Amino acid sequence: MNQDCSIDTDTIKRLVDGLAATLTSARNTNSRDKYVSLQRDYGRLLVLFFDRKMKDYNVFETFSRRFYEESIKELNTGQYWLLRGDFLISIHTCDIQNPQTITFIDSHVRSLIHFLVDKKPELLPELIDNYRNFISFESHFADDIYELSHLFGSYNSAHFKEVNNFTETHKELLTTSPQDYINHFILLLNKYVQDALTTPVSEPRLEEIKRTTAEYKQRMLSEIIKEVGASAAKRTAQYTLRALANKSHWSCILDCHESFSPAHSTACRLGINLLPASLNSMIQQLGQPQGYSSLNSEELSHAYVRAVPILVMYTVYSWRIQNLDENLNACISTIISSLNMGDKSMHIVNRILNELKPATYYAKSPVYAKAFCNHFDIKVSV
């Protein structure tokens, strides 16, 4: 599919429908190589269709439902490619032009999570890892936007303050309405272009300003979409932990953490980490809203409290594996010193403290230690 998407919508619909039928045929014949290739093409085509062409919400809903239905057909077939979001390997945020496409992908992943947590929870770590692969790396947007203060020459303190005010005023839009955020950003960029042209400039200088503006705008639009994608993926990864904890799938929770930075390894994988294993990041998730879901948000919040004991065990275990010669007290000191509430309000801090109380109660249960030892094959001598 080319960048301007000159193929009309009806033609794309027929292509997608035909590919879905071929996908079913390949799955039924157990042709693994053909099926793997087709499902990646199918997923990528759908994503790019939404990204370049999707205008009608009804079309969006129809194709989202079909994509989900094709995915869950894999259950009990032994081929769990769409269910694991394998198609996300073939596409990245740098391919996306429309922030609404991030919403489509995130919504689809969450639908799969809701399905798999009951039917096939062991696939969720791979699904989240494939989602991480789609995001690839953290966005540089938060730093790069300040280049506006010196984009067309020397540093301008007034512009710096205005950019800082812009980021604070519109930061909620990055989550609630990314396209509106992009529109506001473009308006601010155009304003600075006009400021640069307040005094007469030479023809070469005018061309330089145009070129700089175009390059910076393109780079920043890509970074904004990457930021939107990273934020969505991190929220969904946390949602996964809550959904798993709600069903007491402790081993799957550990696998989700292990998929990025295994406790036994001294090397970390390159790219974005959707589930930091530090105690600080885990504690700060207490009391956090998780956005839309088909599960009750209060139920999910309580589920995370139940997960805290095994997450703390994982943090201690990760430290111990890397520091076999150290005294365990050093581990406790290190972990405690890492705690930082930063700019959290007293209201948030109190909510965290209130949720820690039942977490300490759950920690007394032997269920967590048993699940943890079984997962890592730790033999306990009596």
C-alpha positions in Angstrom: 0.0 0.0 0.0 1.6 3.3 -1.1 1.8 6.4 1.1 -1.0 8.4 -0.6 -3.3 5.3 -0.6 -4.7 5.9 -4.1 -6.6 2.6 -3.9 -10.3 3.4 -3.2 -11.9 2.3 0.0 -14.2 -0.3 -1.6 -11.3 -2.0 -3.3 -9.4 -2.2 0.0 -12.4 -3.7 1.7 -12.5 -6.4 -1.0 -8.8 -7.0 -0.6 -9.1 -7.4 3.2 -12.1 -9.6 3.0 -10.4 -11.8 0.4 -7.2 -12.0 2.5 -9.3 -13.0 5.6 -10.9 -15.9 3.6 -7.4 -17.0 2.4 -6.2 -16.8 6.0 -8.9 -19.2 7.2 -8.1 -21.6 4.4 -4.4 -21.6 5.2 -5.2 -22.1 8.9 -7.4 -25.1 8.1 -4.7 -26.7 5.9 -2.1 -26.4 8.7 0.3 -24.7 6.3 2.3 -23.0 9.0 4.7 -20.9 6.8 1.9 -19.7 4.6 -0.3 -18.9 7.5 2.4 -16.9 9.4 3.1 -14.8 6.3 -0.6 -14.2 5.5 -1.6 -13.2 9.0 1.3 -10.6 9.1 0.1 -9.2 5.7 -3.5 -9.2 6.9 -2.7 -7.3 10.1 -0.3 -4.9 8.4 -2.8 -4.2 5.6 -5.6 -3.5 8.1 -3.4 -1.1 10.2 -2.3 0.8 7.1 -5.8 0.9 5.9 -7.0 2.5 9.1 -4.0 4.8 9.1 -4.2 6.2 5.6 -7.9 5.8 4.7 -10.2 5.3 7.6 -12.8 8.2 7.8 -16.0 6.3 8.6 -16.4 5.2 12.2 -18.8 2.4 11.2 -16.1 1.0 8.8 -13.6 1.2 11.7 -16.0 -0.8 14.0 -16.7 -3.4 11.3 -13.1 -4.1 10.5 -12.1 -4.0 14.1 -14.7 -6.7 14.9 -13.6 -8.8 11.9 -10.0 -8.6 12.9 -10.9 -9.7 16.5 -13.0 -12.6 15.2 -10.3 -13.8 12.9 -7.9 -13.7 15.8 -10.0 -15.8 18.2 -10.6 -18.4 15.5 -7.1 -19.6 16.3 -8.1 -20.9 19.7 -7.6 -24.7 19.9 -5.8 -24.7 16.5 -2.3 -24.8 17.9 -1.4 -21.8 15.8 -1.6 -18.7 18.0 -0.2 -16.0 15.7 -3.0 -13.4 15.6 -3.8 -14.1 19.2 -0.2 -13.1 20.1 -0.3 -10.0 18.0 2.5 -11.4 15.8 1.5 -9.0 13.0 2.9 -6.2 15.2 6.4 -7.5 14.3 5.9 -6.3 10.7 4.9 -2.7 11.6 6.2 0.1 13.9 5.1 3.5 15.1 7.4 5.1 12.5 5.0 3.7 9.8 2.0 5.5 11.4 0.7 8.8 10.2 -2.6 9.1 12.1 -2.6 9.0 15.9 -6.1 7.4 15.7 -4.4 4.3 14.4 -2.8 3.9 17.8 -6.3 3.8 19.3 -7.2 1.0 16.9 -4.2 -1.1 17.7 -4.5 -0.5 21.5 -8.2 -1.3 21.5 -7.5 -4.5 19.5 -4.7 -5.6 21.9 -7.0 -4.9 24.9 -9.7 -7.0 23.4 -7.3 -9.9 23.0 -6.1 -9.5 26.6 -9.7 -9.7 27.8 -10.2 -12.9 25.8 -6.9 -14.5 26.6 -6.9 -13.9 30.3 -9.7 -16.5 30.5 -8.9 -18.8 27.5 -5.1 -18.8 27.1 -3.3 -16.6 29.6 0.1 -18.0 28.8 0.0 -16.1 25.5 -0.2 -12.7 27.1 3.5 -12.2 27.8 4.2 -12.7 24.1 1.3 -10.4 23.1 2.7 -7.6 25.3 6.2 -8.2 24.0 5.0 -7.9 20.4 3.2 -4.7 21.4 6.5 -3.5 22.8 8.2 -4.4 19.5 5.6 -2.2 17.7 6.6 0.8 19.8 10.3 -0.1 19.6 11.9 2.9 21.4 10.9 5.7 23.8 9.9 9.0 22.1 12.3 12.0 22.2 9.3 14.3 21.9 9.5 15.8 25.5 13.0 17.0 24.8 12.8 17.8 21.1 9.8 20.2 21.4 12.1 22.7 23.2 14.1 23.0 20.0 11.4 25.4 19.0 13.0 28.1 21.3 16.1 28.2 19.0 14.9 26.6 15.7 15.5 29.6 13.5 18.5 31.1 15.2 19.8 32.0 18.7 18.0 30.9 21.9 14.8 32.9 22.6 13.9 32.9 26.3 10.3 34.1 25.6 9.8 31.2 23.2 11.2 28.8 25.8 8.7 29.9 28.4 5.9 29.8 25.8 6.9 26.2 24.8 7.0 25.2 28.5 3.6 26.7 29.0 2.3 24.9 25.9 3.5 21.5 27.2 1.8 22.0 30.5 -1.4 23.4 29.1 -2.0 20.7 26.5 -0.4 17.6 28.0 -3.8 16.0 28.7 -4.6 16.1 25.0 -1.7 13.7 24.3 -3.9 11.0 25.9 -7.5 12.3 25.3 -7.2 13.8 21.8 -3.7 13.5 20.1 -4.9 15.0 16.8 -6.0 18.2 18.7 -2.5 18.3 20.3 -0.9 18.0 16.9 -3.1 20.8 15.6 -2.1 23.1 18.5 1.6 22.2 17.9 1.4 23.1 14.2 -0.2 26.5 15.2 2.7 27.2 17.6 5.2 26.2 15.0 3.6 28.4 12.3 3.6 31.3 14.8 7.4 30.9 15.3 7.9 30.8 11.5 6.0 34.1 11.2 8.2 35.5 14.0 11.3 34.5 12.1 9.9 36.4 9.0 9.0 39.6 10.9 12.1 41.3 9.4 13.0 40.9 5.7 15.2 37.9 4.9 17.2 36.9 1.9 15.9 34.3 -0.6 18.5 31.7 0.6 17.5 32.4 4.2 13.8 32.0 3.4 14.5 28.7 1.8 16.5 27.6 4.8 13.6 28.5 7.1 11.1 26.6 4.9 13.4 23.5 4.8 14.0 23.6 8.6 10.3 24.0 9.3 9.3 21.1 7.1 12.0 18.7 8.5 11.2 19.7 12.1 7.5 19.4 11.6 7.8 15.9 10.1 10.2 14.7 12.8 8.0 16.1 15.6 4.7 14.6 14.2 6.5 11.2 14.2 7.7 11.8 17.8 4.2 12.8 19.0 2.7 9.6 17.5 5.5 7.6 19.1 4.8 9.3 22.5 1.1 8.5 22.1 1.9 4.9 21.3 4.4 4.5 24.1 1.9 5.9 26.7 -0.9 3.7 25.4 1.3 0.6 25.4 2.5 1.2 29.0 -1.0 1.6 30.3 -2.1 -1.5 28.5 0.8 -3.5 29.9 -0.2 -2.4 33.4 -3.8 -3.4 32.5 -2.5 -6.8 31.6 -1.0 -7.3 35.0 -4.2 -6.3 36.7 -6.3 -8.6 34.4 -3.9 -11.5 35.2 -3.8 -10.8 38.9 -7.6 -10.7 38.9 -7.5 -14.4 37.9 -4.5 -15.2 40.1 -2.2 -16.0 37.1 0.9 -15.3 39.1 3.3 -17.2 36.8 2.1 -15.3 33.7 2.7 -12.0 35.5 6.3 -13.1 36.2 6.7 -14.1 32.5 5.5 -10.6 31.4 8.3 -9.0 33.4 10.8 -11.7 32.3 10.1 -11.1 28.6 12.1 -7.8 28.6 14.8 -8.0 31.2 15.2 -11.6 32.7 16.3 -11.6 36.3 19.1 -14.0 35.5 20.6 -11.9 32.7 23.1 -9.1 33.1 22.1 -7.7 29.7 18.9 -5.7 29.0 17.2 -5.8 25.6 17.2 -2.6 23.6 14.0 -0.6 23.3 11.2 0.5 25.4 10.4 -1.3 28.7 6.7 -1.4 29.2 7.0 -3.0 32.7 9.9 -1.6 34.7 10.8 -4.1 37.5 11.8 -1.5 40.1 9.9 -1.4 43.3 9.5 2.3 42.8 7.6 1.9 39.6 5.5 -0.9 41.0 4.5 1.1 44.1 3.6 4.1 42.1 1.1 2.1 40.1 -1.0 1.7 43.3 -4.2 3.7 43.0 -3.7 4.5 39.4 -6.7 4.5 37.1 -6.4 2.2 34.1 -8.8 3.8 31.6 -11.5 2.0 29.7 -11.9 -1.7 30.2 -14.6 -4.3 30.2 -13.7 -5.2 33.8 -14.7 -3.0 36.7 -12.0 -0.5 37.4 -12.3 -0.9 41.1 -11.9 -4.7 40.6 -8.7 -4.1 38.6 -7.3 -1.7 41.2 -7.8 -4.3 43.9 -6.3 -7.0 41.7 -3.1 -5.0 41.5 -3.0 -4.8 45.3 -3.1 -8.6 45.3 -0.2 -8.7 42.8 2.1 -6.5 44.9 3.6 -9.4 47.0 4.8 -11.4 44.0 6.0 -8.2 42.2 8.1 -7.3 45.3 9.4 -10.9 45.4 10.5 -10.5 41.8 12.3 -7.2 42.5 14.2 -8.8 45.4 15.0 -11.9 43.3 16.3 -9.8 40.4 18.6 -7.9 42.8 19.8 -11.1 44.5 20.6 -12.9 41.2 22.8 -9.9 40.2 24.4 -9.6 43.7 25.0 -13.1 45.0 27.9 -12.0 47.3 26.0 -9.2 48.9 24.1 -9.3 52.2 20.3 -9.3 51.8 20.1 -6.2 54.0 21.9 -4.3 51.3 19.1 -5.3 48.9 16.5 -3.9 51.2 18.4 -0.7 51.7 18.9 -0.3 47.9 15.2 -0.9 47.2 14.0 1.4 49.9 16.3 4.2 48.8 15.0 3.9 45.3 11.5 4.9 46.4 10.6 8.4 45.3 7.2 9.9 45.3 8.5 12.9 43.3 5.8 15.4 42.7 2.9 13.2 43.9 0.3 15.0 45.8 -0.5 14.1 49.4 -3.8 12.7 48.2 -2.0 10.3 45.8 0.5 9.4 48.5 -2.2 8.6 51.0 -4.0 6.4 48.4 -0.8 4.5 47.9 -0.3 4.0 51.6 -3.9 2.9 52.0 -3.5 0.2 49.3 -0.2 -1.0 50.8 -2.0 -2.1 53.9 -4.0 -4.8 52.3 -1.0 -5.7 50.2 1.0 -6.6 53.3 -1.9 -8.7 54.5 -1.9 -10.7 51.2 1.8 -11.1 51.4 1.3 -13.4 54.4 -0.3 -16.0 52.2 2.0 -18.9 51.2 0.4 -19.0 47.7 2.8 -16.3 46.4 5.9 -18.0 47.6 4.8 -21.3 46.2 3.9 -19.8 42.8 7.2 -17.9 42.7 9.3 -21.0 43.6 7.5 -23.2 41.1 8.0 -20.6 38.4 11.7 -20.3 38.9 12.2 -23.9 39.9 13.5 -22.9 43.3 13.9 -25.8 45.7 13.2 -25.0 49.3 14.7 -27.2 52.0 12.6 -27.8 55.0 
